[in-house]
Amino acid sequence: MAWTVYHYGLAFVMVVTGSINTLSTKWADHLKSVGSDGVLRGFDHPFFQSCSMFLGELLCLLAFKAILSYYLYKQDTLADVRELVRGNRNFNPLVFVPPAMCDMIATSLMYIGLNLTYASSFQMLRGSVIIFVALLSVAFLNRNILPREWFGIVLIIMGLTVVGVSDFVSPSKEGPKDTNSVLTGDMLIVMAQIITAVQMIYEEKYVTKLDIPALQAVGWEGVFGFITTAVLLVPFYFIKVGKPFTDNSRGSLEDVPDAFVQLSNNPLLIIAILGTILSIAFFNFAGISVTKEMSATTRMVLDTVRTLFIWLISLWLGWQDFHPLQIVGFGLLIFGLCVYNNLMPSPHSMLTTAWVARSNRHNPLDEDDFINQPADCRPVLFGSPVSKPVSLIILYVERSSHVDELRINSAAVLRPAKLERAT
């Protein structure tokens, strides 16, 4: 399907706001603040950050209600076809409970896995979501993934892998980690990608089938996700886990009071959390819109574009060291994206183009005056000159109507000679 201006706009918003969201979260992780125990430490509150993200998604529902009310107040006759509110508004909101649970579980697993393993491993394994989405779309959506698209997906995975390997061959700032811890973190990250893929396929199947407005869909996911996460924060406060799973003042799975104390002691943390809340609202709106208008696989492919922008900005801010292999990795990533979206010719298409060009190669007979002229405009063979000699083969393939024409013309030419002899 050819992309429209609206599609390009969605892709732009998704990439930009998604990059802002990741960078805001990463910024919060780099900031330090005094906690409730009086110790200066990093902001290690993954479940609090997840709850903040769901709050941002919840804001989309409020925005949807406000925009719809504005259109109705203005008595806009085109309110039902406006992009932001277009779609079916009569559905059971509980349909968004499964994707909200998938989002909450996947996000939590990735946060925990990132604390257990290396950032490079997280980067590589996170790219596997594209494969899971493609496989599930074939199994449950009966979608046919073209060979070109598979080739593009493989290139994207290769690019992300090279980026991850570049961190292994260069000195790591994270220091050595226990092997069991790394393996556990890697497994949790892969599980999170499978759950994320299930969420993407579910959203494509039901959001597209029910034709639900994207803002409303994101909003309801935020409602159920926020309520569930907020309730879970209470028992998490009493579950002791300690390092490496967490690093807060109590050593519990989550310490919300400690999070608010750190926010009050460092205003920059408040800016980072607000950036996360606002950016996730736009990011998920654009993401579900891409799923609805195009496909879940396209959404995941666009999601990988964020990696390039995050890498560039992280280098500029000094959050990440440069390695030449990263250029190769991101080159493969960009090439894979172009191949997947059919922005450049694949080897198969180039061979096909060459074959068509060869089959349409110049044929001298195409300029033959006799063949290319209509029957009633062709020169008379008997009694008048012919511009080019005509072979027997050409005469053989001529239509019968032309043969009749030749007979008439020959009779007309020979008749005057008979009359002259008679006189």
N, C-alpha and C positions, 0 to 999 in steps of 0.2 A: 504494500500500500504506500502510495506516494505521501510524503510528509507535507503538511500545510504550514502556514505561518503560525497557526495556533499550536501545532505540534512542536515546532522549533522553539516557541516561547515557553512551553511546558518543560522542554529539555533544558533550556537555559536556566529557568527558575530552579529546577531540581538540582542541577549541578552546583549553582552558586550557593543556594541556601543550604544544600547538603554539606558543602565545604565549610561554610560558616559554622554549621552545627558541630561538625567534628573538631574544628579548630577551637571553638568555644569550650568544648568538653576537654580538649587537650590542654588548653590554657588553664582551666580550673585545676587540672591534675598537676601542673607545674607550679601553681601558686602555693604558698605556705602561709599558715595562719596559726595563731595560738588557740588551742582547744580548751575544752572545759576543765582539763587537768593542768592547765598552765604550761603545757609543752608545745613548742613550735613544731608543726608537722605538716605534711601535705594534706590536701583535701581528698581523702579516701572515703567517699560515700557513694558507692555505685547505685544502691537502691534508692537513695534520695534523689540522685540525678535521673534515674528512670522515672520516678514519680513526677519530677519536674517536666520531663519530656511529655508524659501523658497529659499534664496540665496544659502544655502548649497545644496538643492535639484537641483537647477539650475546647480551647478557645475558637477552634474552627467551627464548632457547632453554634457558638454564640454569634460568630461572624455570619454564618449562614442565615440564622434567624433575623439578624439585623438587616442584611441585604434584602431578604425576601420581604420583610415588613416595609422596607423603603419602597420597593417596587409596587407593592400592593397599595401603599399610601398614595403614591403618585398615580395610581390606576394605570400602570403601564400595561398595555395590551400585549406586549412582547415579553412579559415576565417569565412565561413558561419556556421560552427558547433562549433566554440569556444564559451564557456559558456557566456562570457561577451557580445558578440555581436550576439549570435545565435538568430534567429527569423525573423519575417517579418518586414522589414524596410519601406515598402510602405503602409502608412496609413495616415488618416487625423489627424493631431495633435490636432484638436479641440475636439477630443474624450476625451481628458484629462481636458477639462474645468470643467465639473461637479465634478470630484473628487477633483480638486484643490479648487473649491469653498467650497466643503464639509469640506476639511481639514482646510481651513482658518476660516470658521464659527465655526467649532467644537473647534479648538484651542483657538479662542478668547472667546467663551462661557466658556470654562474651566478655562481660566485665570481670567475672571471676577467672575465666581462662586467661585473660590478658595479664592478670596479677600472678598467674602461675607459670606462664611460659614467656618466651621472648617476643618483643614487638614484631620482629621479622617473621616469626612463625605465625603470629596473628595475621600479618599482612598476606602471607601466602595462602593460608587456609581459608581466609575470608573470601578469596576469589573462587573457591569451590562452589559457592552458592549458585553461580551461573550454570554449572553442570547439573545440579540438582533441580533447578527450575526448568531447564530444558527437558530433562528426563520426565519430570512429573507432568509437564505440559503435553508431552506425547502420550503419556499413560492416561491422564484424566481429562484432558481437553481435546484429545484426538487431533493435535496439531502436528503438521508435517514440518520438521526442521530441515531446511534445505542444506545440501552439502556445503554451500558457501557459508551459511550461518554456523555450521559445526566447525568449519575451518577457522572462522573468526573467533569463536569461543575458545578453541585450542590455542590460538595466538594470544588471546587475552590471558589465559591461565599461564602460558609460558612467560609472558611479560611480568605478571605478578610474582611468579616463582623466581625469576632473575632478580627482581627488586629485593625479595626476601633473602636470597643467597648473598647478595651484596652486603647485608648486615652480618652474615656469618663470617665472611672472609675478612671483614674489618673489625678492629677492636670494639667490643660492646661496652657501652656505658652502664649496662644493667648489672654487670658482674656475673659470675658463674651461678647456676641454679641447679637444684637437685634434679636428677634424671627422672625420677618418678613424678616430681612436680611438673616438669616440662611435658611429659607424656600425658598426664592428667589434664593439663591445660589445653593441649592440642586436641584431645578427644572432646573436651567440652566445647571448643570452638567449632569443630566439625559438626557436632550435634546441634549447635546453634544455627549453623548454616542450613541444615536439613529442616529444622523447624521454621526458619525464615522462608525457605522455598515453599513449604506447605502453606504458610501465610499468604505468599504472593499468588499461588495458584488458587487458593480459596477466594481471595479478593477478586481475581480476574473472573472466576466462574460466577460468583454471586453478584458482585457489583455490576458486571456487564450484563448479566442475565436480568437482574431486577432494574437496571438502568437508574441506579441511585446517584444523586449528585455527589461529586467528589468531596466537597466541603462537608456535607452531611455525613458521609461515610467516615471521614477522618475524625469528625467530631464525636460520633458515637463510639468509635474505637477508643478515643481518649477518655470518654466517660467511664466505660467499663474498666479500662486499664488503670485509670487514676484511682477509682474506688478500690479495686483489688489490691493495687500496690500500697495504698494508704493503710488498708487493713493489715496487710502483711508486715508493715513496718513495726507494728506493736510487738508481735512475737519475735521478730528479728532482733529487737533491742535486748532480749533476754537470752539469746542463743550465743554462747561463747565459742569462738572459733580461733581467734588469734591470728598471728602471721603464719603463712604468707597470704591467707585469705582476706585479711583486713588489717588496717593499721589506724584504728581510731582510739579514743581515750579509754573506752571500756573493753576493747578487744572483742566486741560482739559483732554479729553479722551486719548490723547497721545501728548507728547511734545518731538518731535525728537531733536530739538536743545539742550534741557536740557539733553537728553540722551548722545549726543556727548560731552557735557561739563563734565558730570560725568565720561565718559570713559577716557577723557584726564586727569582728576584729580586723577584717580585710575587705574594704569596699570593692576592690577589684574582683573578688569572688562573686559579689552580687551582680556586677556587670557581666561576668562570664555566664552565670546561671540564667540571667535574663536573655543573653544572646542565644543560649541553648533553647529556652522556652519559645522565643519568637521564631527562630530559624526552623525548628522542627515542625511548626505549624505550616509554614510555606512549603517546606521540603516534602512532608507527607501528603499535602494537598496535590502538589505537582506529581508526586510518585503514583498516587492512586489514579490521577487523571491520565498519566501515561499508561498505566495498566488497563484502564477502561477504554482509552482511545486506540491503543496499539496492542501491547502484550506485556505479560510479566517478564518475559525474557528480555525484551527491550528495556524495561525498567531496570533490570539488574545490570545490563550492559552499560547503561548510562550511569548507574551508580558507581561503576568502576572508574569513570572519568574523574570523579572527585579525588581519586588517589593521586592523580597528576598534579592538581592544583594544591592539594594538601602538602605534597612533597615539596613543591616549589616554595610555598610560603614557610614551611617548616625549616627549609634550608636558609631562607632569608632571616628568620627569627633566631637561628642558631639552635633550634630544637633537634636537629638531625645533622649528621655528618654526611659529606658528599663522597660518593664512590663512583668511578667510571662505569661500573656495571649497571648502575641505575639508569644511565642514558640508554643503554641497550634494552633494558627491561621496559622502560616507558616508550621506547620506539616500537617494540613489539606490541605493547598495549594499544598505542594509537593506530598502528597498522591493522591490528585485529578488529578494532572498532570500525575502521573504514571498510574492511572486508565484510563484516557482519551487516552493516547498514548499506552495503552495495554502493559505497562512495568511490570505489576504484575497481577497475576490471580485475577479475580473478583469472588465473591461468586457463580455466575452462572457457570463460567468456572470450579471452583473447584468441584462443585456438578456433572457437566458433566464428569469430569475426574474420579471422584470416581465411577460413574455409569458404565463407560466404563471398569474401572479396575475390578469391580465386575463381569461384564458380561464375562470378559476374565479370570475369576478365574480358577485355575488348575482343569482339568477334568481327573479323573483316566483312562477313556476310551481312552484319547489321547495317552497313552503309551501302549495300547493293541497291541501286536505284530501282531495279526491276522487282526485287522482293518486297521492298518497303512501300511501294506505291499501291494504291487501291486498284482493283481490277479494271474499273472504268477509266483509269488514268494511265494505264501501262501503255508503252509504245507498241505500234503495230509491227509484227515481225515480218510480214510479207508486203513488199511495195514501199516500205519506209525504213530509214536507218534505225538501228538500235544502238544505244549509247555504249553498251557493253556486251560482249559475247555471252550467250546463255548456254550453259552445259545441258547435256541430256538429263542429268540427275535433277537439275532445277526444274526442267520441263516436266519431269515425271511426277514431282510432288505438287505441281500446280493444281488448283481446284478445277473441277469439271466445268464450272462456269467460264473460266478463262479459256479452256479448250474450245468451248462453243464460240467464244469471242474470236478465237483464232480462225475458226472455220468461216465465220461470217466475213471477217476481214479478208481472208484469202480469196473467197468467192468474189468479193467486190473488186479485188485487184485483177483477177484473171478474166472477168467478164468483158472488159473493154478490148482485150487482145482478141477474143473470139469474134467480136463484132467487126474488127478491122479486117480479119481474114475473110469474113463473109462478104464484105464489100469489095 
